[in-house]
């Protein structure tokens, strides 16, 4: 079993609490989001930053509520 300090998401979708778009960025800094971790628990957090991979995939750095832990999700 592979253990990491970050929860592994069971979904790679991040759902935004707002629909604001800024320069083709679906998740501007400060956007409230949630996702499901590998155990099926809903995690809530705030987008701290975003970037794009060479293929155009957007990556969001999310600070998880409560723990302060940061994860990167596409």
WOZI-V686977 format. One record per backbone hydrogen bond with DSSP energy under -0.5 kcal/mol. CO is the residue of the C=O (numbers start at 1). NH is the residue of the N-H. E is the energy in kcal/mol with one decimal. If there is no record, write none. Layout:
# WOZI-V686977
co=CO nh=NH e=E
co=CO nh=NH e=E
This chain:
# WOZI-V686977
co=1 nh=3 e=-0.5
co=7 nh=9 e=-0.6
co=8 nh=38 e=-0.8
co=14 nh=16 e=-0.6
co=15 nh=34 e=-1.4
co=22 nh=25 e=-0.9
co=24 nh=26 e=-0.7
co=25 nh=22 e=-1.5
co=28 nh=31 e=-2.2
co=31 nh=47 e=-2.6
co=32 nh=17 e=-3.3
co=33 nh=45 e=-2.3
co=34 nh=15 e=-2.0
co=35 nh=43 e=-3.5
co=36 nh=10 e=-1.3
co=36 nh=11 e=-0.8
co=37 nh=40 e=-2.1
co=41 nh=37 e=-2.6
co=43 nh=35 e=-2.0
co=44 nh=65 e=-2.9
co=45 nh=33 e=-2.4
co=46 nh=63 e=-2.7
co=47 nh=30 e=-3.2
co=49 nh=61 e=-3.1
co=51 nh=59 e=-3.1
co=53 nh=56 e=-2.1
co=57 nh=53 e=-2.6
co=59 nh=51 e=-2.0
co=60 nh=62 e=-0.6
co=60 nh=73 e=-2.4
co=61 nh=48 e=-3.5
co=61 nh=49 e=-1.1
co=62 nh=64 e=-0.7
co=62 nh=71 e=-2.3
co=63 nh=46 e=-1.9
co=64 nh=68 e=-2.1
co=65 nh=67 e=-1.6
co=69 nh=64 e=-3.4
co=71 nh=62 e=-3.2
co=71 nh=73 e=-0.5
co=73 nh=60 e=-3.1
